[in-house]
Amino acid sequence: MAGSRAGTSGEQSSRACICFTVRPLSRWSGPVVAPLVGNLISNTIIVILSLSVSLSVAIASLVFLVVIHKLEYFLNAHMIGTQVHAHAWELLLAMLVMEAAFGISGLIAAPIYYACLKGELVRRRLV
């Protein structure tokens, strides 16, 4: 029994999960903020152009854009979840918790950390 444990611990060290540190937003502000600003600018232009048609069209455009962007979270969680063998709700929950704890950096790192954690739990047959 002790011999099998020694082999297993050797395997554990060779299969160690590589995890990344969550860095403050100030170090990531350039690459992270650029897509957000671009998205806000394009959405603002769409709503302003819709407003030139009518107020109801502008409101409908804004609602459509918000719904599309929220659906994008679920679609991305489903696609990433397929890759890491997790359900979309698991990734969304991990992203919510990590964002609350670490901000935008935690949101970005959440799928990586969750895949690492779930892989270790599955390997140890705890899940």
N, C-alpha and C positions, 0 to 999 in steps of 0.2 A: 504494500500500500504506500509506503514511504517513497519507494522508487517511482511510482506513478505520479506522486505529487511533485517530485523534483522535476520530472519531465514537463509537467503542466506549468510549473512556475517559469521554466525556461521559455515555454511557448508564450506565456503571458508577457514576458519582457520583450520578446520579439514582435508581438502584436500590439504593443502599447499604442494607445490612441493618441494621435497628434491633435492637441487643442491649441487654439490661438488665444492670446490675451485680448481682452476688450480694452481698447484705448479710448481716451477722452475724445469728445467731438472736435476739440480744437485741432487735433492732428489730422482728422479726417474731413474737416470742413470743406476743403476744395472739391474732392471727388464726390462727396455725398451731397453737397448743397447744389452742385451744378444741375443734376437731373431734376431736382425739386424746383429750382428756379425756372428752368425751361418749361416744365409742366405748368407752373403757375402762369407764366407769360402766355403760353399758347391757350390755356383755358380762359384767361382774361380777354384775349383777342376774340376768341369764339363768342363769348358772352356779349362783348361790346358790339360785334357785328350782328349778332342776333337781336340785340336791343334796337338796332337801326331798323329792323323789320317791325317788331312789336315787343311789348313787355312780356306777353305770354310766351312768345318764342324764346326770349332770353331766359325766362324761368325754366322752360322745358329743356333748353340747352344745358343749363346749369345742373338741373336734376339728372339729366342723361349722363353728363360728365362725371358727376359724383357717383352714380350707380355703376358706371363702367369701371371707375378706379377701384371701387370696393369689390366688385366682382373679380378684378384682377388679382387681389389678395388671395381669394379662394382658388383661382385657377393656378396661380404660382405655387400655392401651398400643395395643391393636388399634384402638380408636375414634380416638384421637389420631393414630396412625400413618396411618390412612386420610386424615385431613385434611391431613397434611403429606407425604403420599406416601412413607411409610417403613414398613418391616416392624415388627411388634411387638417382635421380638428386638433390633432396632437401638435402639429407644427404651428398652427395659429395660436394655440394656447402657449406654447414655448415662446413664440414671438411676442405675445402680449406680456408675459412675465418678464422676459429679458428686456423689453423696452421700458417697462416700469422700473426695473432695477438699474439699468445702465444707459437708458436713452437710446438714441438712434444707433449707436455702436452695438448695443445689445440686440436691437432689432435685426441688424445685419448679421451678427454672429450667431443668432439663435438657431437657425437650421444646422449649422456646423456643430455646435455644442450638443444639440438634441440628437443628431445622428451619432455622434461619438458616445453619448450616454446610453442611447438605446442599443447600440452595437455591443457595448460592454454588458448591459443587462441581459441581452439575448444570449451572448456568449456564455455567461454564467448561469443561464437558464433560470433567471429570476422573472422574466417576462415571457 
